[in-house]
């Protein structure tokens, strides 16, 4: 594969990962609003909506970290390893 083709493939994959994270957030918000509405409509004395909101929220945070922070950390690690190889360590 050419360098241009490889670059395009990586950019396409990163854009897809970012889009999936945005979709995850767009689904998370209305579903959890619906759960809050259902909870207050049926059993307002016990606020159970917080548990799926928290669990799914943790998953959403890890998804965001993997998409937006992970690649940066990986690039830094690769650069560091390449520098070590060049210096002969």
Secondary structure, 3 states (H helix, E strand, C coil): CCHHHHHHHHHHHHHHHHHHHHHHHHHHHHHHHHHHHHHHHHCCCCCCHHHHHHHHHHHHHHHHHHHHHHHHHHHHHHHHHHHHHHHCC
